[in-house]
Amino acid sequence: MYTIRDVANKSGVSKSTVSRVLNNHPYVSSEKKKRVEEAIKQLEFKPNQIARHFRTKRTDSIGIIVSFLAHPYFAELAGVLSEECRIHGYKPVLFQTFGDRTQEMDVFEKWKSKELDALIVTSTTLNQAELDELSDNGVLTICNEAYTNNKIDIFCLNEKQAAFDGVKHLLNKGRRKVAFCSDDLASPSQKARLSGFKQAHLQKGLTWDDALILDNISSVTDGYSLGKYYFGFSTSRAKTIDAVFAGSDFVASGFLKAAHHYGVKVPFDLSIVGFDNHPISEVTSPPITTIMNKTKDMAHDVIEALDMRLLGQERPFMFKQYTGILIVKGTT
């Protein structure tokens, strides 16, 4: 196994110069850097990463907290965040916490003890005060939830505006009994969506039915079961709703399946708006009207911001929101 001394001898430079090249030090001439890189290539030299991490106090690892990878949106978000980490030279480490506070705190402990260079939180059981306290321990970023904090970079979709646009579209179609589906009304993002739902009604001078604000609805099965509840047992219950603002395209597709099964015509008897512009929204019949988020843009900006912080660049903390786009298809 070759060492830094072997690389130095072959390239005709000092060991310190080889070390500077390996650690991307800026003050190395292009000629010497080229010689070192050629020697590394010829010797197939592999630096001792453990020793390197000990010297630099860096792991090049970024932790990503996700509650449920089975959730289509979070699976996609984890995927694009991982890819952006790879592009920027970091190793993504995914932690699925299942919404369990104890498991989540275990990840924060790893981050606090410097086992991870930075931590990305896509969903959390922690409240604002707890995040404020933790933010002094290292590089921490919130991705997806609209927390307010002047010591953490926060990137999220404008959920309130997205819901407002989707529900307004349903109301403009003459719908008056709109069901609102949330996967977790305790989260800031879902609270923001509910606020947009209500604002759309208020703008048109309409009221909403609190009984149609539905929580813990997150899968195709949930959507189908809920559709069965409204369409499958009595005509009176079927008249309770004439539209659905679903929390995802998967919930929307479940509702659509139930409507087909029980002879409810979409979009004539029932209108449906989904969320995320997942490919499933294109293959249903009819295709699902949905809201396209900015997951890829958000992931890119998150890792760019982390990279700059890890390089020691001083900059104001960011709160960046992205605007969703309503894409009208066959269900409305």
Secondary structure, 3 states (H helix, E strand, C coil): CCCHHHHHHHHCCCHHHHHHHHCCCCCCCHHHHHHHHHHHHHHCCCCCHHHHHHHHCCCCEEEEEECCCCCHHHHHHHHHHHHHHHHCCCEEEEEECCCCHHHHHHHHHHHHCCCCCEEEECCCCCCHHHHHHHHHHCEEEEECCCCCCCCCEEEEECHHHHHHHHHHHHHHCCCCCEEEECCCCCCHHHHHHHHHHHHHHHHCCCCCCHHHEECCCCCHHHHHHHHHHHHCCCHHHHCCCCEEECCCHHHHHHHHHHHHHCCCCCCCCCEEECCCCCCHHHHCCCCCEEEECCHHHHHHHHHHHHHHHHCCCCCCCCEEEECCEEECCCCC
